[in-house]
Amino acid sequence: MRSVIGYEEKDPEVVRHLTSGYPRFVQHPLLKQAAAYLLRREKLSDHQLWLTSSLRAAEALNAWLNSDSTAIVAAEGLQGVAFPAEPETNGRAKTWLQHTGALASSRAAEDFLVNVGELAACEAEETATGDADAIVRGYLTRSYSPAKASDIFLANSGMNAIWGAFRAVSSVQAPRGRRVWVQLGWLYLDTIAILQKFSGGPENYLFHSDVFDLEGLRALLAKRGHEIAGIVTEVPTNPLIQTPDLGAVHALCRDAGVLLVVDPTVVSPVNIDVLPYADIVTNSLTKYTASEGDVIFGAVIVNGSGRDATLLRARLAVELEPVYSRDLDRLAAEIGDTDAVVRTTNENAALVVEFLKKHPRISSLHWSLKPESAENYRKLARSPESIGSVISFTVTGDLAPFYDRLRLPKGPSFGMKTTLICPFIYLAHYDLVTSARGRVVLAANQLSPDLLRLSVGCEPGADIVAALEEALV
């Protein structure tokens, strides 16, 4: 826990040990190396450079920074925005890229470094045999049946999938005078940030915190439905694993002319079927499909029977960032494992839940079949065993001794073959954890600062339970 806090507070004694991390938060070493090479070659050694996934993204970032001191740099398939090294502009650039998911691929940087002679060769890895694009799209089409190939759109990251869906819905609804966005439930931090920062001002952002409050949502739509462009929710939500009555929410949206964006990433579309109850589905393929934890990828799926399906397809085709060919090749090599990974993690999660439910030191437990959510979740589940791998919980007493004793891999992602646990609120909302006002906000949304998020992996289930039991002394 001391290292977690040191990371959040940018303690040099902690940060200097970090050579890699989740790519939208810790810049990949290959991106750093490629940027440094370009700056040297362009004689901009006193500058910083953020590499983007496309020239269009570089232009958008440059416009966002809105500074006379920035410049777009492009060479040999890489591009980005350079600016004099100073913290304020760097922070704004990093934040924009974090929210939009428009960072350059580490494999693109690797290829660039090989081409210019900075690296001898790319690191060897297994890739798909055959048409990688067809493999990935074919899998998604089956996962989201009855979606057609024309309903499937690939993105360079899960975050860019959400950004692209937000932009597509906004462009369809704005000409109708609809610019307000509604956040349904407590969602992942960057999804919240997109709604708060890019909807056009605080008057265009509404937070409906209780996913189970259908009457409140009905009243909101009756009062302001004519202004609302879209509602965004996760099913289940991250990290409280809450499932709304999605069919009822979709019906309310349909009647009000509001488009519903649903993200099922927490449990994967292998476990639940949400497409019939959404206008757009966003999915981070970084989770479960890239189960080795070495590919960033996303997808958007349009409900072909939705009212605005044709318009949304047209907008998504131009809003999403292009995928890098080697990322696609690597994902195609892994995607065939998805069903087996989900099946194994479901089985292991069931063992972990039964253990945690009975342990006296567990003070709260959140999972897909928690009583308040169970009925809504079962309506979407593909089988009784489809419970998902993500579990959140709190322990009695001080968090730090338990976390420090726990011999499980620790990290901020989920949906991997490897079990991962993290103090999620510290990592995602440290600003709220460390302020009196922030703690009030967390409490109002049933979020303990000490909430742990566990992503159950494919190791022997008994070993995962044994590690938890050992730490819960």
C-alpha positions as CSV (number, residue, x, y, z in Angstrom):
1,M,0.0,0.0,0.0
2,R,2.9,2.3,0.6
3,S,3.9,1.8,-3.0
4,V,0.4,2.4,-4.2
5,I,0.3,5.8,-2.4
6,G,3.8,6.6,-3.6
7,Y,2.7,6.0,-7.2
8,E,-0.3,8.2,-6.8
9,E,1.7,11.0,-5.2
10,K,4.5,10.6,-7.7
11,D,7.1,9.8,-5.1
12,P,10.4,9.5,-7.0
13,E,11.5,6.5,-4.8
14,V,8.5,4.6,-6.1
15,V,8.1,6.0,-9.7
16,R,11.8,5.3,-10.6
17,H,11.1,1.6,-10.3
18,L,8.3,1.6,-12.8
19,T,9.5,0.6,-16.2
20,S,6.1,-0.3,-17.6
21,G,2.4,-0.1,-16.6
22,Y,-1.1,0.2,-18.0
23,P,-0.3,2.1,-21.2
24,R,-2.8,5.0,-20.8
25,F,-1.3,5.8,-17.4
26,V,2.4,4.8,-17.7
27,Q,3.9,5.6,-21.1
28,H,5.3,2.5,-22.8
29,P,9.1,2.3,-23.0
30,L,9.0,1.8,-26.7
31,L,6.9,5.0,-27.1
32,K,9.4,6.9,-25.0
33,Q,12.3,5.6,-27.1
34,A,10.7,6.4,-30.4
35,A,9.7,9.9,-29.2
36,A,13.2,10.6,-28.0
37,Y,14.6,9.5,-31.3
38,L,12.3,11.8,-33.3
39,L,13.0,14.7,-31.0
40,R,16.8,14.3,-31.5
41,R,16.3,14.0,-35.3
42,E,14.1,17.0,-35.5
43,K,16.5,19.0,-33.3
44,L,13.8,19.4,-30.6
45,S,15.8,18.0,-27.7
46,D,14.3,20.6,-25.3
47,H,10.7,19.4,-26.2
48,Q,8.4,16.6,-25.2
49,L,6.5,14.5,-27.7
50,W,3.3,12.4,-27.3
51,L,2.8,9.9,-30.1
52,T,-0.7,9.3,-31.3
53,S,-2.5,6.5,-33.2
54,S,-3.2,8.6,-36.3
55,L,-2.4,12.0,-37.9
56,R,-6.0,12.9,-37.3
57,A,-5.6,12.2,-33.5
58,A,-2.4,14.4,-33.5
59,E,-4.3,17.2,-35.1
60,A,-7.2,16.8,-32.6
61,L,-4.7,16.8,-29.7
62,N,-2.9,19.8,-31.1
63,A,-6.3,21.7,-31.3
64,W,-7.1,20.6,-27.8
65,L,-3.8,22.0,-26.5
66,N,-4.6,25.3,-28.4
67,S,-1.0,26.6,-28.0
68,D,1.3,28.5,-30.3
69,S,4.2,26.5,-29.0
70,T,3.0,23.0,-30.1
71,A,3.9,21.3,-33.4
72,I,2.8,18.1,-35.2
73,V,5.7,15.8,-35.9
74,A,5.2,12.9,-38.4
75,A,7.7,10.5,-39.9
76,E,7.8,6.9,-41.1
77,G,4.4,5.9,-39.9
78,L,4.6,7.6,-36.5
79,Q,3.0,11.0,-35.6
80,G,2.4,13.1,-32.5
81,V,2.5,16.5,-30.9
82,A,5.7,18.1,-29.7
83,F,5.9,21.1,-27.3
84,P,8.5,22.7,-25.0
85,A,9.0,20.6,-22.0
86,E,6.9,21.9,-19.2
87,P,4.4,20.2,-16.8
88,E,1.2,22.0,-17.6
89,T,1.1,21.2,-21.3
90,N,2.4,17.7,-20.7
91,G,-0.3,17.0,-18.2
92,R,-3.1,18.3,-20.5
93,A,-1.8,16.2,-23.4
94,K,-1.5,13.1,-21.2
95,T,-5.0,13.6,-19.9
96,W,-6.5,14.0,-23.4
97,L,-4.8,10.8,-24.6
98,Q,-5.9,8.9,-21.5
99,H,-9.6,9.9,-22.0
100,T,-9.7,9.3,-25.8
101,G,-7.5,6.2,-26.0
102,A,-5.7,7.7,-29.0
103,L,-2.1,6.8,-28.0
104,A,0.2,5.2,-30.6
105,S,0.6,1.4,-30.4
106,S,3.8,0.1,-28.8
107,R,4.1,-2.3,-31.7
108,A,4.0,0.7,-34.1
109,A,6.8,2.3,-32.1
110,E,8.7,-1.0,-32.2
111,D,8.4,-1.2,-36.0
112,F,9.6,2.4,-36.3
113,L,12.6,1.8,-34.1
114,V,13.6,-1.3,-36.2
115,N,13.2,0.6,-39.4
116,V,15.5,3.4,-38.3
117,G,18.1,1.1,-36.9
118,E,17.5,1.8,-33.2
119,L,16.4,-1.8,-32.6
120,A,17.8,-4.9,-34.2
121,A,14.5,-6.7,-34.6
122,C,10.9,-6.9,-33.2
123,E,10.4,-9.2,-30.2
124,A,9.1,-12.6,-31.4
125,E,5.5,-13.4,-30.6
126,E,2.8,-15.8,-31.8
127,T,0.5,-14.2,-34.4
128,A,-2.5,-15.5,-36.2
129,T,-2.3,-17.8,-39.2
130,G,-4.8,-16.5,-41.8
131,D,-6.8,-13.3,-42.1
132,A,-6.5,-11.6,-38.6
133,D,-9.2,-9.1,-39.4
134,A,-11.7,-11.9,-40.4
135,I,-10.8,-13.9,-37.3
136,V,-11.5,-11.0,-34.9
137,R,-14.6,-9.8,-36.7
138,G,-15.9,-13.3,-37.0
139,Y,-15.5,-14.0,-33.3
140,L,-17.3,-10.7,-32.5
141,T,-20.1,-11.4,-34.9
142,R,-20.7,-14.7,-33.2
143,S,-20.4,-13.2,-29.7
144,Y,-22.9,-10.5,-30.6
145,S,-25.3,-12.5,-32.7
146,P,-27.5,-11.5,-34.6
147,A,-25.1,-8.6,-35.3
148,K,-23.9,-8.5,-38.9
149,A,-20.3,-7.8,-40.0
150,S,-21.4,-4.3,-41.0
151,D,-22.4,-3.7,-37.3
152,I,-18.9,-4.4,-36.0
153,F,-16.3,-1.6,-35.7
154,L,-12.8,-2.1,-34.4
155,A,-11.0,0.5,-32.3
156,N,-7.3,0.8,-31.2
157,S,-8.4,0.6,-27.5
158,G,-11.4,0.1,-25.3
159,M,-11.3,3.7,-24.3
160,N,-11.3,4.8,-27.9
161,A,-14.4,2.6,-28.4
162,I,-16.2,4.6,-25.7
163,W,-14.9,7.9,-27.1
164,G,-16.0,7.0,-30.6
165,A,-19.4,5.9,-29.5
166,F,-19.8,9.1,-27.5
167,R,-18.8,11.2,-30.5
168,A,-21.0,9.2,-32.9
169,V,-24.1,9.6,-30.7
170,S,-23.4,13.3,-30.2
171,S,-23.1,13.9,-33.9
172,V,-26.4,12.2,-34.6
173,Q,-28.3,13.8,-31.7
174,A,-27.0,17.3,-31.7
175,P,-28.8,18.4,-34.8
176,R,-32.0,17.4,-33.0
177,G,-31.2,19.8,-30.2
178,R,-30.1,16.9,-27.9
179,R,-26.8,17.6,-26.2
180,V,-27.3,16.4,-22.6
181,W,-25.6,13.2,-21.4
182,V,-26.6,11.0,-18.5
183,Q,-24.3,8.8,-16.5
184,L,-26.2,5.8,-15.1
185,G,-24.4,4.4,-12.1
186,W,-20.8,4.9,-10.9
187,L,-18.7,4.1,-14.0
188,Y,-15.0,3.7,-14.9
189,L,-13.2,7.0,-14.3
190,D,-12.4,7.9,-17.9
191,T,-15.9,7.2,-19.1
192,I,-17.1,9.6,-16.4
193,A,-14.4,12.1,-17.6
194,I,-15.6,12.0,-21.2
195,L,-19.2,12.8,-20.1
196,Q,-18.1,15.6,-17.8
197,K,-15.4,17.2,-20.0
198,F,-16.7,16.8,-23.6
199,S,-20.4,17.2,-23.4
200,G,-20.3,20.9,-23.8
201,G,-20.4,22.2,-20.2
202,P,-21.7,21.1,-16.8
203,E,-25.3,21.9,-17.8
204,N,-25.0,19.0,-20.3
205,Y,-23.9,16.4,-17.8
206,L,-26.3,14.6,-15.5
207,F,-25.5,11.8,-13.0
208,H,-28.2,9.3,-12.1
209,S,-26.4,7.5,-9.4
210,D,-28.8,4.6,-8.5
211,V,-29.0,2.1,-11.3
212,F,-32.0,0.5,-9.7
213,D,-34.0,3.7,-9.5
214,L,-36.2,3.3,-12.5
215,E,-38.9,5.7,-11.3
216,G,-36.3,8.4,-10.9
217,L,-35.0,7.7,-14.4
218,R,-38.5,7.8,-15.8
219,A,-39.1,11.2,-14.1
220,L,-35.8,12.5,-15.4
221,L,-36.7,11.4,-19.0
222,A,-40.2,12.8,-18.7
223,K,-38.8,16.2,-17.7
224,R,-35.7,16.5,-19.8
225,G,-35.9,13.6,-22.3
226,H,-36.2,16.0,-25.3
227,E,-32.7,17.4,-24.4
228,I,-30.9,14.1,-23.8
229,A,-28.6,12.7,-26.4
230,G,-27.6,9.5,-24.7
231,I,-27.3,7.5,-21.5
232,V,-24.1,5.6,-20.8
233,T,-24.0,2.7,-18.4
234,E,-21.8,-0.4,-17.7
235,V,-23.4,-3.8,-17.2
236,P,-22.4,-4.6,-14.6
237,T,-20.9,-1.4,-13.3
238,N,-17.2,-1.0,-12.3
239,P,-16.4,-1.5,-9.5
240,L,-19.7,-2.1,-7.6
241,I,-20.8,-4.9,-10.0
242,Q,-24.4,-3.5,-10.1
243,T,-26.8,-4.5,-13.0
244,P,-29.8,-2.3,-13.8
245,D,-33.0,-3.7,-15.3
246,L,-31.5,-3.1,-18.7
247,G,-34.6,-4.1,-20.7
248,A,-36.6,-1.5,-18.7
249,V,-33.9,1.2,-19.1
250,H,-33.8,0.6,-22.9
251,A,-37.6,0.8,-23.2
252,L,-37.5,4.2,-21.4
253,C,-34.8,5.4,-23.7
254,R,-36.5,4.3,-26.8
255,D,-39.8,6.0,-25.8
256,A,-37.9,9.3,-25.1
257,G,-35.7,9.2,-28.2
258,V,-32.6,8.8,-26.2
259,L,-29.7,6.5,-27.4
260,L,-28.4,4.0,-24.9
261,V,-24.7,3.1,-24.8
262,V,-23.9,-0.1,-22.8
263,D,-20.5,-1.5,-21.9
264,P,-20.4,-5.2,-20.8
265,T,-16.6,-5.4,-20.5
266,V,-16.6,-6.2,-16.7
267,V,-18.0,-9.7,-17.4
268,S,-17.5,-10.0,-21.2
269,P,-20.2,-10.6,-23.9
270,V,-19.4,-14.3,-23.5
271,N,-21.3,-14.2,-20.2
272,I,-24.1,-11.7,-20.9
273,D,-26.2,-10.7,-24.0
274,V,-26.8,-6.9,-23.9
275,L,-27.1,-6.0,-27.6
276,P,-30.9,-6.4,-27.7
277,Y,-31.2,-3.7,-25.0
278,A,-28.7,-1.2,-26.3
279,D,-28.3,1.1,-29.3
280,I,-24.5,0.8,-29.2
281,V,-22.3,-1.6,-27.2
282,T,-18.7,-0.7,-26.4
283,N,-16.3,-3.4,-25.4
284,S,-12.7,-3.4,-24.4
285,L,-11.1,-6.4,-26.0
286,T,-8.0,-5.7,-23.9
287,K,-10.0,-7.8,-21.3
288,Y,-10.7,-11.5,-21.8
289,T,-10.0,-11.6,-25.6
290,A,-6.4,-10.4,-25.0
291,S,-6.1,-12.6,-22.0
292,E,-2.3,-12.6,-21.9
293,G,-2.4,-8.9,-21.1
294,D,-0.3,-7.8,-24.1
295,V,-2.7,-6.1,-26.5
296,I,-4.8,-2.9,-26.2
297,F,-7.9,-3.1,-28.4
298,G,-11.6,-2.2,-28.5
299,A,-14.8,-2.7,-30.4
300,V,-18.1,-1.0,-31.0
301,I,-21.2,-2.9,-32.0
302,V,-24.3,-1.3,-33.4
303,N,-27.8,-2.7,-32.7
304,G,-28.9,-3.2,-36.3
305,S,-32.5,-2.9,-35.4
306,G,-32.1,0.4,-33.6
307,R,-33.7,3.5,-34.9
308,D,-30.5,5.3,-35.8
309,A,-28.4,2.3,-36.8
310,T,-27.5,3.6,-40.3
311,L,-26.5,7.0,-39.0
312,L,-24.4,5.5,-36.2
313,R,-22.6,3.2,-38.5
314,A,-21.7,6.1,-40.8
315,R,-20.3,8.2,-37.9
316,L,-18.4,5.3,-36.2
317,A,-16.6,4.6,-39.5
318,V,-14.9,8.0,-39.2
319,E,-14.8,8.6,-35.4
320,L,-12.8,5.5,-34.2
321,E,-9.0,5.4,-34.3
322,P,-7.4,2.9,-36.7
323,V,-6.1,-0.4,-35.3
324,Y,-2.4,-1.3,-35.8
325,S,-1.9,-4.4,-38.0
326,R,0.4,-6.2,-35.6
327,D,-1.9,-5.6,-32.7
328,L,-4.7,-7.1,-34.8
329,D,-2.4,-10.1,-35.6
330,R,-1.6,-10.7,-32.0
331,L,-5.2,-10.3,-30.8
332,A,-6.3,-12.8,-33.5
333,A,-3.8,-15.3,-32.1
334,E,-5.3,-15.0,-28.6
335,I,-9.0,-14.5,-29.3
336,G,-9.7,-18.2,-29.7
337,D,-8.9,-18.8,-26.0
338,T,-11.6,-16.4,-24.9
339,D,-14.4,-18.8,-24.3
340,A,-12.2,-21.2,-22.3
341,V,-10.7,-18.3,-20.3
342,V,-14.2,-17.0,-19.4
343,R,-15.4,-20.5,-18.5
344,T,-12.4,-21.1,-16.2
345,T,-12.6,-17.7,-14.5
346,N,-16.3,-18.2,-13.9
347,E,-15.6,-21.5,-12.2
348,N,-12.9,-20.0,-10.1
349,A,-14.9,-16.9,-9.2
350,A,-17.7,-19.1,-7.9
351,L,-15.2,-20.8,-5.5
352,V,-13.8,-17.4,-4.4
353,V,-17.3,-15.9,-3.8
354,E,-18.3,-18.8,-1.6
355,F,-15.1,-18.5,0.5
356,L,-15.5,-14.7,0.9
357,K,-19.2,-14.9,1.8
358,K,-18.4,-17.1,4.8
359,H,-15.2,-15.3,6.0
360,P,-15.8,-13.1,9.1
361,R,-13.3,-10.5,8.0
362,I,-15.2,-9.6,4.8
363,S,-17.3,-6.6,5.5
364,S,-18.8,-6.1,2.1
365,L,-18.9,-8.2,-1.1
366,H,-20.0,-7.1,-4.6
367,W,-20.5,-9.6,-7.4
368,S,-22.9,-10.2,-10.2
369,L,-25.4,-12.3,-8.2
370,K,-25.5,-10.1,-5.1
371,P,-29.2,-10.0,-4.1
372,E,-29.8,-6.5,-5.3
373,S,-28.6,-7.3,-8.8
374,A,-29.2,-11.0,-9.2
375,E,-32.6,-10.9,-10.9
376,N,-31.5,-8.2,-13.4
377,Y,-28.2,-10.0,-14.1
378,R,-29.9,-13.4,-14.7
379,K,-32.1,-11.8,-17.4
380,L,-28.9,-11.2,-19.4
381,A,-26.8,-14.1,-18.4
382,R,-26.1,-16.7,-21.1
383,S,-26.0,-19.6,-18.5
384,P,-26.4,-20.0,-14.8
385,E,-22.6,-20.4,-14.6
386,S,-21.9,-17.0,-16.4
387,I,-21.2,-15.0,-13.2
388,G,-18.1,-13.1,-14.4
389,S,-14.6,-12.9,-12.9
390,V,-14.6,-9.5,-11.2
391,I,-15.4,-9.3,-7.5
392,S,-15.1,-6.3,-5.2
393,F,-14.9,-6.5,-1.5
394,T,-13.7,-4.7,1.7
395,V,-12.1,-6.2,4.8
396,T,-12.5,-5.4,8.5
397,G,-9.7,-3.5,10.1
398,D,-6.8,-1.8,8.3
399,L,-6.5,-2.5,4.6
400,A,-2.7,-2.2,4.4
401,P,-1.7,-5.3,6.4
402,F,-4.0,-7.5,4.4
403,Y,-3.0,-6.1,1.0
404,D,0.7,-6.3,1.9
405,R,0.4,-10.0,3.0
406,L,-1.6,-11.0,0.0
407,R,0.4,-13.2,-2.3
408,L,-1.6,-12.5,-5.5
409,P,-0.4,-10.5,-8.5
410,K,-1.4,-6.8,-8.1
411,G,-2.4,-4.6,-10.9
412,P,-5.2,-2.3,-12.3
413,S,-6.5,-4.4,-15.2
414,F,-8.9,-7.4,-15.3
415,G,-10.0,-10.2,-17.6
416,M,-6.6,-11.9,-17.8
417,K,-5.5,-15.5,-17.4
418,T,-3.6,-14.1,-14.4
419,T,-5.5,-13.2,-11.2
420,L,-5.1,-9.4,-10.4
421,I,-6.1,-7.4,-7.4
422,C,-5.8,-3.7,-6.6
423,P,-7.1,-1.1,-4.2
424,F,-9.3,0.2,-6.9
425,I,-10.5,3.5,-5.4
426,Y,-6.9,4.5,-4.5
427,L,-5.8,3.9,-8.1
428,A,-8.9,5.4,-9.8
429,H,-10.0,8.2,-7.5
430,Y,-7.1,9.1,-5.2
431,D,-8.2,12.7,-5.3
432,L,-11.5,11.6,-3.7
433,V,-9.8,9.3,-1.2
434,T,-7.6,12.1,0.1
435,S,-10.1,14.9,0.6
436,A,-12.9,15.3,3.1
437,R,-15.3,16.4,0.3
438,G,-14.2,13.4,-1.8
439,R,-14.9,11.0,0.9
440,V,-18.4,12.4,1.2
441,V,-18.9,11.8,-2.6
442,L,-17.6,8.2,-2.2
443,A,-19.9,7.5,0.7
444,A,-22.9,8.9,-1.1
445,N,-22.2,6.4,-3.9
446,Q,-21.6,3.4,-1.6
447,L,-17.9,3.4,-2.4
448,S,-15.5,2.6,0.4
449,P,-12.0,4.1,-0.1
450,D,-10.7,0.7,0.9
451,L,-12.6,-1.2,-1.8
452,L,-10.5,-3.9,-3.4
453,R,-11.2,-5.1,-6.9
454,L,-10.3,-8.8,-7.6
455,S,-10.1,-10.2,-11.1
456,V,-10.1,-14.0,-10.8
457,G,-7.8,-15.7,-13.2
458,C,-7.2,-19.2,-14.6
459,E,-4.8,-20.5,-11.9
460,P,-6.2,-23.4,-9.8
461,G,-9.1,-22.0,-7.9
462,A,-8.0,-23.6,-4.7
463,D,-4.7,-21.7,-4.9
464,I,-6.5,-18.3,-5.3
465,V,-8.6,-19.1,-2.2
466,A,-5.6,-20.3,-0.3
467,A,-3.8,-17.0,-1.0
468,L,-6.8,-15.0,0.2
469,E,-7.2,-17.1,3.3
470,E,-3.5,-16.7,4.2
471,A,-3.8,-12.9,4.1
472,L,-7.1,-12.8,6.0
473,V,-5.5,-13.6,9.4
